[in-house]
Amino acid sequence: MKTLTIDIPDTVELNDREAKMLLASRLFEKGKLSLGQAAEMVGLSKRAFMEILGDYDVSIFNYPVSDLENDIKNAQNYSL
Protein backbone atom coordinates (compact mmCIF):
# COMPACT_ATOMS: atom_id res chain seq x y z
CA MET A 1 0.00 0.00 0.00
CA LYS A 2 1.03 3.57 -0.60
CA THR A 3 1.50 5.94 2.31
CA LEU A 4 0.09 9.44 2.08
CA THR A 5 0.93 12.26 4.44
CA ILE A 6 -1.33 15.31 4.51
CA ASP A 7 -1.33 18.39 6.69
CA ILE A 8 -4.68 19.24 8.22
CA PRO A 9 -5.19 22.50 10.10
CA ASP A 10 -5.29 22.15 13.88
CA THR A 11 -8.71 23.77 13.86
CA VAL A 12 -10.19 20.74 12.09
CA GLU A 13 -11.25 18.10 14.59
CA LEU A 14 -10.47 14.94 12.66
CA ASN A 15 -8.76 11.82 13.96
CA ASP A 16 -6.75 9.44 11.78
CA ARG A 17 -9.52 6.86 11.52
CA GLU A 18 -12.13 9.40 10.44
CA ALA A 19 -9.74 10.87 7.84
CA LYS A 20 -9.12 7.37 6.45
CA MET A 21 -12.86 6.66 6.43
CA LEU A 22 -13.60 9.89 4.56
CA LEU A 23 -11.01 9.10 1.92
CA ALA A 24 -11.88 5.41 1.62
CA SER A 25 -15.62 6.06 1.35
CA ARG A 26 -15.10 8.70 -1.34
CA LEU A 27 -12.71 6.49 -3.33
CA PHE A 28 -15.21 3.62 -3.08
CA GLU A 29 -18.04 5.91 -4.20
CA LYS A 30 -15.99 7.04 -7.21
CA GLY A 31 -15.19 3.43 -8.14
CA LYS A 32 -11.47 3.83 -7.49
CA LEU A 33 -11.51 1.19 -4.73
CA SER A 34 -13.51 -1.99 -4.35
CA LEU A 35 -15.47 -2.53 -1.16
CA GLY A 36 -12.78 -4.88 0.12
CA GLN A 37 -9.94 -2.48 -0.71
CA ALA A 38 -11.72 0.42 0.98
CA ALA A 39 -12.45 -1.66 4.08
CA GLU A 40 -8.84 -2.80 4.24
CA MET A 41 -7.62 0.78 3.92
CA VAL A 42 -9.57 1.71 7.06
CA GLY A 43 -8.74 -1.52 8.87
CA LEU A 44 -12.32 -2.81 9.00
CA SER A 45 -14.09 -5.91 7.82
CA LYS A 46 -16.23 -5.51 4.70
CA ARG A 47 -19.34 -5.84 6.82
CA ALA A 48 -18.28 -3.13 9.29
CA PHE A 49 -17.26 -0.83 6.44
CA MET A 50 -20.62 -1.35 4.71
CA GLU A 51 -22.49 -0.54 7.91
CA ILE A 52 -20.54 2.71 8.38
CA LEU A 53 -20.88 3.88 4.75
CA GLY A 54 -24.38 5.22 5.41
CA ASP A 55 -22.92 7.67 7.94
CA TYR A 56 -20.95 9.16 5.03
CA ASP A 57 -23.95 9.24 2.66
CA VAL A 58 -22.42 6.56 0.45
CA SER A 59 -24.49 3.67 -0.88
CA ILE A 60 -23.07 0.16 -0.76
CA PHE A 61 -24.56 -0.30 -4.22
CA ASN A 62 -21.89 1.29 -6.36
CA TYR A 63 -23.97 1.23 -9.53
CA PRO A 64 -23.73 4.03 -12.12
CA VAL A 65 -26.97 5.93 -12.74
CA SER A 66 -26.62 5.39 -16.50
CA ASP A 67 -26.60 1.61 -15.98
CA LEU A 68 -29.67 1.85 -13.77
CA GLU A 69 -31.49 3.95 -16.38
CA ASN A 70 -30.64 1.36 -19.05
CA ASP A 71 -31.92 -1.44 -16.82
CA ILE A 72 -35.20 0.42 -16.27
CA LYS A 73 -35.64 0.97 -20.03
CA ASN A 74 -34.91 -2.69 -20.71
CA ALA A 75 -37.40 -3.78 -18.04
CA GLN A 76 -40.08 -1.48 -19.49
CA ASN A 77 -39.52 -2.91 -22.98
CA TYR A 78 -39.63 -6.49 -21.74
CA SER A 79 -42.88 -8.28 -22.31
CA LEU A 80 -43.82 -11.88 -21.64
Buried (B, 14 or more C-beta within 10 A) or exposed (E): EEEEEEEEEEEEEEEEEEBBBEBBBBBBBEEEBEBEBBBBBBEBEBEEBBEBBEEBEBEEEBEEEEEEEEEEEEEEEEEE
